[in-house]
Amino acid sequence: MIIRWLPSAIQDRDVQLDYIGERNPGAAIDQGDRIEHQVSQLPDHPEMGRFGRIEGTRELVIGGTPFVVVYRLRPSLKRIEIIRLLHGAQQWPKTD
């Protein structure tokens, strides 16, 4: 399976890491590396994230950061789609 970051997730990542980088560039690099490392494991372990709050998604908690990667599996396309990168303190989308 390949990993595809959707535009919403790319924007989330850029905004979050830019915000951190303005205050502490080293921390932004470290957190970006942690995100990339854990996401890169998904093709070998696509179900490593917990079931998501929204049906059809999974959530990968990124250790050592406040972030959660929301993704969905697209087996017919042989793809994992990264939908969002959310900060744990953010308000989550409603599930109803």
N, CA, C and O atoms as CSV, one atom per row, in Angstrom:
chain,resi,resn,atom,element,x,y,z
A,1,MET,N,N,0.847,-1.182,0.000
A,1,MET,CA,C,0.000,0.000,0.000
A,1,MET,C,C,0.888,1.239,0.000
A,1,MET,O,O,1.966,1.261,0.593
A,2,ILE,N,N,0.405,2.250,-0.675
A,2,ILE,CA,C,1.123,3.522,-0.665
A,2,ILE,C,C,0.379,4.505,0.237
A,2,ILE,O,O,-0.811,4.342,0.506
A,3,ILE,N,N,1.089,5.511,0.691
A,3,ILE,CA,C,0.506,6.542,1.547
A,3,ILE,C,C,0.242,7.771,0.695
A,3,ILE,O,O,1.102,8.215,-0.066
A,4,ARG,N,N,-0.953,8.307,0.834
A,4,ARG,CA,C,-1.306,9.546,0.139
A,4,ARG,C,C,-1.823,10.545,1.170
A,4,ARG,O,O,-2.818,10.287,1.847
A,5,TRP,N,N,-1.152,11.674,1.284
A,5,TRP,CA,C,-1.608,12.750,2.163
A,5,TRP,C,C,-2.618,13.585,1.385
A,5,TRP,O,O,-2.288,14.141,0.337
A,6,LEU,N,N,-3.830,13.675,1.886
A,6,LEU,CA,C,-4.843,14.514,1.251
A,6,LEU,C,C,-4.525,15.981,1.537
A,6,LEU,O,O,-3.849,16.286,2.519
A,7,PRO,N,N,-5.011,16.899,0.679
A,7,PRO,CA,C,-4.712,18.322,0.879
A,7,PRO,C,C,-5.049,18.832,2.281
A,7,PRO,O,O,-4.319,19.658,2.829
A,8,SER,N,N,-6.135,18.355,2.860
A,8,SER,CA,C,-6.512,18.798,4.211
A,8,SER,C,C,-5.444,18.408,5.232
A,8,SER,O,O,-5.144,19.184,6.139
A,9,ALA,N,N,-4.878,17.229,5.093
A,9,ALA,CA,C,-3.843,16.764,6.020
A,9,ALA,C,C,-2.532,17.514,5.801
A,9,ALA,O,O,-1.824,17.825,6.759
A,10,ILE,N,N,-2.214,17.799,4.559
A,10,ILE,CA,C,-0.998,18.569,4.261
A,10,ILE,C,C,-1.110,19.957,4.873
A,10,ILE,O,O,-0.159,20.459,5.471
A,11,GLN,N,N,-2.273,20.571,4.720
A,11,GLN,CA,C,-2.484,21.897,5.306
A,11,GLN,C,C,-2.386,21.834,6.830
A,11,GLN,O,O,-1.744,22.684,7.447
A,12,ASP,N,N,-3.021,20.829,7.438
A,12,ASP,CA,C,-2.932,20.662,8.893
A,12,ASP,C,C,-1.472,20.571,9.334
A,12,ASP,O,O,-1.043,21.259,10.261
A,13,ARG,N,N,-0.726,19.715,8.654
A,13,ARG,CA,C,0.683,19.498,9.020
A,13,ARG,C,C,1.487,20.787,8.895
A,13,ARG,O,O,2.253,21.143,9.791
A,14,ASP,N,N,1.305,21.482,7.777
A,14,ASP,CA,C,2.062,22.712,7.556
A,14,ASP,C,C,1.734,23.774,8.596
A,14,ASP,O,O,2.633,24.423,9.130
A,15,VAL,N,N,0.449,23.951,8.884
A,15,VAL,CA,C,0.029,24.962,9.861
A,15,VAL,C,C,0.567,24.618,11.248
A,15,VAL,O,O,1.123,25.477,11.933
A,16,GLN,N,N,0.401,23.367,11.657
A,16,GLN,CA,C,0.842,22.954,12.993
A,16,GLN,C,C,2.357,23.086,13.150
A,16,GLN,O,O,2.834,23.636,14.142
A,17,LEU,N,N,3.102,22.587,12.182
A,17,LEU,CA,C,4.558,22.617,12.307
A,17,LEU,C,C,5.111,24.023,12.131
A,17,LEU,O,O,6.119,24.362,12.751
A,18,ASP,N,N,4.480,24.851,11.303
A,18,ASP,CA,C,4.901,26.251,11.181
A,18,ASP,C,C,4.706,26.984,12.500
A,18,ASP,O,O,5.566,27.757,12.920
A,19,TYR,N,N,3.578,26.740,13.148
A,19,TYR,CA,C,3.290,27.375,14.438
A,19,TYR,C,C,4.359,26.991,15.468
A,19,TYR,O,O,4.890,27.850,16.171
A,20,ILE,N,N,4.663,25.711,15.546
A,20,ILE,CA,C,5.687,25.252,16.485
A,20,ILE,C,C,7.051,25.822,16.094
A,20,ILE,O,O,7.820,26.254,16.952
A,21,GLY,N,N,7.338,25.819,14.803
A,21,GLY,CA,C,8.627,26.289,14.311
A,21,GLY,C,C,8.903,27.750,14.597
A,21,GLY,O,O,10.059,28.137,14.770
A,22,GLU,N,N,7.863,28.569,14.651
A,22,GLU,CA,C,8.044,29.984,14.980
A,22,GLU,C,C,8.553,30.145,16.403
A,22,GLU,O,O,9.260,31.105,16.706
A,23,ARG,N,N,8.202,29.223,17.264
A,23,ARG,CA,C,8.575,29.310,18.669
A,23,ARG,C,C,9.809,28.471,19.006
A,23,ARG,O,O,10.621,28.843,19.854
A,24,ASN,N,N,9.931,27.326,18.318
A,24,ASN,CA,C,11.023,26.408,18.617
A,24,ASN,C,C,11.311,25.557,17.375
A,24,ASN,O,O,10.737,24.479,17.216
A,25,PRO,N,N,12.197,26.038,16.496
A,25,PRO,CA,C,12.461,25.309,15.246
A,25,PRO,C,C,12.895,23.854,15.457
A,25,PRO,O,O,12.508,22.973,14.689
A,26,GLY,N,N,13.685,23.607,16.480
A,26,GLY,CA,C,14.135,22.232,16.733
A,26,GLY,C,C,12.989,21.306,17.077
A,26,GLY,O,O,12.962,20.154,16.646
A,27,ALA,N,N,12.039,21.808,17.854
A,27,ALA,CA,C,10.873,20.996,18.225
A,27,ALA,C,C,10.021,20.694,16.999
A,27,ALA,O,O,9.480,19.596,16.874
A,28,ALA,N,N,9.900,21.660,16.097
A,28,ALA,CA,C,9.112,21.440,14.880
A,28,ALA,C,C,9.742,20.340,14.030
A,28,ALA,O,O,9.042,19.481,13.493
A,29,ILE,N,N,11.057,20.374,13.914
A,29,ILE,CA,C,11.752,19.338,13.141
A,29,ILE,C,C,11.560,17.975,13.800
A,29,ILE,O,O,11.263,16.988,13.126
A,30,ASP,N,N,11.732,17.927,15.115
A,30,ASP,CA,C,11.574,16.668,15.849
A,30,ASP,C,C,10.164,16.102,15.693
A,30,ASP,O,O,9.993,14.914,15.420
A,31,GLN,N,N,9.164,16.950,15.866
A,31,GLN,CA,C,7.786,16.460,15.764
A,31,GLN,C,C,7.451,16.056,14.336
A,31,GLN,O,O,6.748,15.068,14.120
A,32,GLY,N,N,7.948,16.810,13.357
A,32,GLY,CA,C,7.745,16.423,11.963
A,32,GLY,C,C,8.363,15.065,11.661
A,32,GLY,O,O,7.770,14.242,10.963
A,33,ASP,N,N,9.571,14.838,12.199
A,33,ASP,CA,C,10.236,13.540,12.006
A,33,ASP,C,C,9.447,12.407,12.656
A,33,ASP,O,O,9.334,11.322,12.086
A,34,ARG,N,N,8.904,12.654,13.845
A,34,ARG,CA,C,8.116,11.619,14.539
A,34,ARG,C,C,6.859,11.267,13.733
A,34,ARG,O,O,6.503,10.097,13.592
A,35,ILE,N,N,6.205,12.293,13.214
A,35,ILE,CA,C,5.005,12.070,12.397
A,35,ILE,C,C,5.365,11.222,11.178
A,35,ILE,O,O,4.726,10.204,10.911
A,36,GLU,N,N,6.390,11.646,10.445
A,36,GLU,CA,C,6.785,10.928,9.231
A,36,GLU,C,C,7.199,9.489,9.540
A,36,GLU,O,O,6.857,8.569,8.797
A,37,HIS,N,N,7.931,9.298,10.629
A,37,HIS,CA,C,8.385,7.946,10.982
A,37,HIS,C,C,7.199,7.023,11.256
A,37,HIS,O,O,7.144,5.908,10.738
A,38,GLN,N,N,6.260,7.485,12.065
A,38,GLN,CA,C,5.139,6.605,12.413
A,38,GLN,C,C,4.215,6.384,11.220
A,38,GLN,O,O,3.714,5.276,11.027
A,39,VAL,N,N,3.985,7.417,10.422
A,39,VAL,CA,C,3.144,7.253,9.230
A,39,VAL,C,C,3.810,6.291,8.247
A,39,VAL,O,O,3.126,5.518,7.576
A,40,SER,N,N,5.141,6.335,8.159
A,40,SER,CA,C,5.844,5.458,7.212
A,40,SER,C,C,5.697,3.977,7.563
A,40,SER,O,O,5.967,3.120,6.722
A,41,GLN,N,N,5.279,3.666,8.777
A,41,GLN,CA,C,5.071,2.276,9.185
A,41,GLN,C,C,3.696,1.741,8.765
A,41,GLN,O,O,3.463,0.533,8.806
A,42,LEU,N,N,2.801,2.624,8.367
A,42,LEU,CA,C,1.437,2.196,8.033
A,42,LEU,C,C,1.356,1.182,6.888
A,42,LEU,O,O,0.539,0.266,6.982
A,43,PRO,N,N,2.144,1.283,5.817
A,43,PRO,CA,C,2.014,0.272,4.765
A,43,PRO,C,C,2.258,-1.157,5.264
A,43,PRO,O,O,1.632,-2.099,4.779
A,44,ASP,N,N,3.158,-1.315,6.222
A,44,ASP,CA,C,3.428,-2.652,6.769
A,44,ASP,C,C,2.454,-3.040,7.872
A,44,ASP,O,O,2.245,-4.224,8.134
A,45,HIS,N,N,1.858,-2.038,8.520
A,45,HIS,CA,C,0.943,-2.273,9.649
A,45,HIS,C,C,-0.259,-1.329,9.521
A,45,HIS,O,O,-0.439,-0.449,10.362
A,46,PRO,N,N,-1.074,-1.499,8.489
A,46,PRO,CA,C,-2.141,-0.526,8.217
A,46,PRO,C,C,-3.203,-0.407,9.303
A,46,PRO,O,O,-3.916,0.595,9.364
A,47,GLU,N,N,-3.314,-1.404,10.147
A,47,GLU,CA,C,-4.343,-1.354,11.189
A,47,GLU,C,C,-3.753,-1.025,12.557
A,47,GLU,O,O,-4.374,-1.310,13.581
A,48,MET,N,N,-2.562,-0.429,12.585
A,48,MET,CA,C,-1.927,-0.118,13.866
A,48,MET,C,C,-2.630,1.006,14.611
A,48,MET,O,O,-2.501,1.106,15.831
A,49,GLY,N,N,-3.368,1.847,13.909
A,49,GLY,CA,C,-4.139,2.894,14.576
A,49,GLY,C,C,-5.443,2.336,15.124
A,49,GLY,O,O,-5.969,1.341,14.626
A,50,ARG,N,N,-5.952,2.994,16.155
A,50,ARG,CA,C,-7.232,2.572,16.750
A,50,ARG,C,C,-8.375,2.924,15.792
A,50,ARG,O,O,-8.208,3.736,14.882
A,51,PHE,N,N,-9.528,2.304,16.011
A,51,PHE,CA,C,-10.700,2.663,15.220
A,51,PHE,C,C,-11.011,4.128,15.464
A,51,PHE,O,O,-10.932,4.609,16.594
A,52,GLY,N,N,-11.366,4.839,14.395
A,52,GLY,CA,C,-11.607,6.269,14.490
A,52,GLY,C,C,-12.962,6.625,15.070
A,52,GLY,O,O,-13.873,5.800,15.147
A,53,ARG,N,N,-13.062,7.880,15.476
A,53,ARG,CA,C,-14.329,8.397,16.011
A,53,ARG,C,C,-15.362,8.554,14.906
A,53,ARG,O,O,-16.566,8.564,15.162
A,54,ILE,N,N,-14.880,8.676,13.684
A,54,ILE,CA,C,-15.762,8.751,12.521
A,54,ILE,C,C,-15.647,7.418,11.782
A,54,ILE,O,O,-14.548,6.937,11.508
A,55,GLU,N,N,-16.792,6.838,11.470
A,55,GLU,CA,C,-16.823,5.520,10.839
A,55,GLU,C,C,-15.957,5.481,9.581
A,55,GLU,O,O,-15.959,6.413,8.776
A,56,GLY,N,N,-15.226,4.394,9.434
A,56,GLY,CA,C,-14.392,4.200,8.258
A,56,GLY,C,C,-13.000,4.801,8.385
A,56,GLY,O,O,-12.201,4.733,7.450
A,57,THR,N,N,-12.708,5.391,9.544
A,57,THR,CA,C,-11.381,5.969,9.750
A,57,THR,C,C,-10.652,5.235,10.865
A,57,THR,O,O,-11.239,4.478,11.638
A,58,ARG,N,N,-9.364,5.487,10.915
A,58,ARG,CA,C,-8.518,5.005,12.002
A,58,ARG,C,C,-7.725,6.204,12.500
A,58,ARG,O,O,-7.551,7.186,11.779
A,59,GLU,N,N,-7.243,6.117,13.745
A,59,GLU,CA,C,-6.504,7.217,14.361
A,59,GLU,C,C,-5.183,6.687,14.899
A,59,GLU,O,O,-5.148,5.757,15.705
A,60,LEU,N,N,-4.116,7.289,14.444
A,60,LEU,CA,C,-2.777,6.911,14.881
A,60,LEU,C,C,-2.249,8.007,15.800
A,60,LEU,O,O,-1.977,9.122,15.355
A,61,VAL,N,N,-2.107,7.685,17.072
A,61,VAL,CA,C,-1.554,8.631,18.038
A,61,VAL,C,C,-0.043,8.667,17.833
A,61,VAL,O,O,0.623,7.632,17.873
A,62,ILE,N,N,0.488,9.859,17.614
A,62,ILE,CA,C,1.918,10.014,17.361
A,62,ILE,C,C,2.637,10.214,18.690
A,62,ILE,O,O,2.524,11.267,19.318
A,63,GLY,N,N,3.371,9.199,19.108
A,63,GLY,CA,C,4.072,9.246,20.390
A,63,GLY,C,C,5.043,10.414,20.481
A,63,GLY,O,O,5.721,10.748,19.509
A,64,GLY,N,N,5.105,11.031,21.653
A,64,GLY,CA,C,6.018,12.142,21.877
A,64,GLY,C,C,5.558,13.452,21.291
A,64,GLY,O,O,6.302,14.434,21.290
A,65,THR,N,N,4.324,13.477,20.786
A,65,THR,CA,C,3.739,14.702,20.230
A,65,THR,C,C,2.288,14.783,20.701
A,65,THR,O,O,1.750,13.817,21.242
A,66,PRO,N,N,1.659,15.945,20.491
A,66,PRO,CA,C,0.234,16.045,20.811
A,66,PRO,C,C,-0.662,15.673,19.629
A,66,PRO,O,O,-1.859,15.959,19.655
A,67,PHE,N,N,-0.105,15.040,18.594
A,67,PHE,CA,C,-0.831,14.860,17.345
A,67,PHE,C,C,-1.444,13.474,17.162
A,67,PHE,O,O,-0.957,12.467,17.676
A,68,VAL,N,N,-2.536,13.478,16.404
A,68,VAL,CA,C,-3.231,12.260,15.999
A,68,VAL,C,C,-3.410,12.334,14.485
A,68,VAL,O,O,-3.928,13.321,13.963
A,69,VAL,N,N,-2.982,11.296,13.790
A,69,VAL,CA,C,-3.169,11.198,12.344
A,69,VAL,C,C,-4.458,10.427,12.099
A,69,VAL,O,O,-4.616,9.299,12.566
A,70,VAL,N,N,-5.377,11.044,11.364
A,70,VAL,CA,C,-6.633,10.391,10.994
A,70,VAL,C,C,-6.456,9.879,9.565
A,70,VAL,O,O,-6.105,10.637,8.661
A,71,TYR,N,N,-6.704,8.582,9.376
A,71,TYR,CA,C,-6.502,7.999,8.053
A,71,TYR,C,C,-7.579,6.972,7.746
A,71,TYR,O,O,-8.316,6.525,8.626
A,72,ARG,N,N,-7.647,6.611,6.470
A,72,ARG,CA,C,-8.563,5.541,6.061
A,72,ARG,C,C,-7.821,4.615,5.112
A,72,ARG,O,O,-6.928,5.018,4.368
A,73,LEU,N,N,-8.227,3.372,5.174
A,73,LEU,CA,C,-7.647,2.352,4.306
A,73,LEU,C,C,-8.463,2.268,3.028
A,73,LEU,O,O,-9.693,2.242,3.070
A,74,ARG,N,N,-7.782,2.227,1.901
A,74,ARG,CA,C,-8.433,2.079,0.596
A,74,ARG,C,C,-7.824,0.863,-0.093
A,74,ARG,O,O,-7.059,1.009,-1.046
A,75,PRO,N,N,-8.163,-0.353,0.389
A,75,PRO,CA,C,-7.527,-1.565,-0.148
A,75,PRO,C,C,-7.716,-1.746,-1.651
A,75,PRO,O,O,-6.813,-2.234,-2.330
A,76,SER,N,N,-8.871,-1.361,-2.175
A,76,SER,CA,C,-9.109,-1.548,-3.611
A,76,SER,C,C,-8.165,-0.686,-4.446
A,76,SER,O,O,-7.871,-1.013,-5.596
A,77,LEU,N,N,-7.692,0.416,-3.863
A,77,LEU,CA,C,-6.747,1.297,-4.551
A,77,LEU,C,C,-5.309,1.058,-4.085
A,77,LEU,O,O,-4.374,1.714,-4.545
A,78,LYS,N,N,-5.153,0.101,-3.159
A,78,LYS,CA,C,-3.846,-0.194,-2.568
A,78,LYS,C,C,-3.224,1.077,-1.992
A,78,LYS,O,O,-2.063,1.405,-2.236
A,79,ARG,N,N,-4.064,1.782,-1.208
A,79,ARG,CA,C,-3.650,3.094,-0.724
A,79,ARG,C,C,-4.127,3.323,0.704
A,79,ARG,O,O,-5.176,2.825,1.114
A,80,ILE,N,N,-3.345,4.080,1.444
A,80,ILE,CA,C,-3.724,4.598,2.757
A,80,ILE,C,C,-3.808,6.106,2.598
A,80,ILE,O,O,-2.840,6.748,2.189
A,81,GLU,N,N,-4.958,6.668,2.919
A,81,GLU,CA,C,-5.148,8.111,2.779
A,81,GLU,C,C,-5.082,8.783,4.141
A,81,GLU,O,O,-5.856,8.467,5.045
A,82,ILE,N,N,-4.151,9.708,4.272
A,82,ILE,CA,C,-4.050,10.514,5.481
A,82,ILE,C,C,-5.038,11.663,5.297
A,82,ILE,O,O,-4.879,12.498,4.406
A,83,ILE,N,N,-6.059,11.692,6.151
A,83,ILE,CA,C,-7.151,12.653,6.003
A,83,ILE,C,C,-6.865,13.940,6.754
A,83,ILE,O,O,-7.041,15.034,6.217
A,84,ARG,N,N,-6.420,13.805,8.010
A,84,ARG,CA,C,-6.176,14.981,8.857
A,84,ARG,C,C,-5.005,14.697,9.784
A,84,ARG,O,O,-4.684,13.546,10.079
A,85,LEU,N,N,-4.381,15.769,10.232
A,85,LEU,CA,C,-3.411,15.714,11.324
A,85,LEU,C,C,-3.945,16.676,12.373
A,85,LEU,O,O,-3.888,17.893,12.198
A,86,LEU,N,N,-4.459,16.128,13.454
A,86,LEU,CA,C,-5.120,16.947,14.467
A,86,LEU,C,C,-4.306,17.007,15.745
A,86,LEU,O,O,-3.657,16.040,16.144
A,87,HIS,N,N,-4.360,18.168,16.370
A,87,HIS,CA,C,-3.762,18.344,17.695
A,87,HIS,C,C,-4.749,17.773,18.697
A,87,HIS,O,O,-5.955,17.973,18.554
A,88,GLY,N,N,-4.268,17.075,19.696
A,88,GLY,CA,C,-5.143,16.445,20.680
A,88,GLY,C,C,-6.078,17.411,21.379
A,88,GLY,O,O,-7.137,17.007,21.859
A,89,ALA,N,N,-5.703,18.697,21.445
A,89,ALA,CA,C,-6.543,19.690,22.117
A,89,ALA,C,C,-7.582,20.308,21.179
A,89,ALA,O,O,-8.446,21.064,21.623
A,90,GLN,N,N,-7.504,19.990,19.887
A,90,GLN,CA,C,-8.472,20.538,18.935
A,90,GLN,C,C,-9.844,19.925,19.143
A,90,GLN,O,O,-9.978,18.792,19.607
A,91,GLN,N,N,-10.860,20.701,18.786
A,91,GLN,CA,C,-12.210,20.138,18.789
A,91,GLN,C,C,-12.329,19.237,17.565
A,91,GLN,O,O,-11.982,19.632,16.452
A,92,TRP,N,N,-12.818,18.034,17.786
A,92,TRP,CA,C,-12.919,17.054,16.715
A,92,TRP,C,C,-14.220,17.245,15.952
A,92,TRP,O,O,-15.190,17.779,16.491
A,93,PRO,N,N,-14.239,16.807,14.690
A,93,PRO,CA,C,-15.494,16.873,13.931
A,93,PRO,C,C,-16.585,16.066,14.627
A,93,PRO,O,O,-16.312,15.055,15.274
A,94,LYS,N,N,-17.821,16.531,14.484
A,94,LYS,CA,C,-18.952,15.802,15.071
A,94,LYS,C,C,-19.168,14.510,14.311
A,94,LYS,O,O,-18.932,14.431,13.106
A,95,THR,N,N,-19.622,13.498,15.035
A,95,THR,CA,C,-19.809,12.180,14.421
A,95,THR,C,C,-21.247,11.918,14.002
A,95,THR,O,O,-21.526,10.869,13.422
A,96,ASP,N,N,-22.175,12.841,14.276
A,96,ASP,CA,C,-23.579,12.567,13.921
A,96,ASP,C,C,-23.955,13.121,12.597
A,96,ASP,O,O,-25.098,12.970,12.167
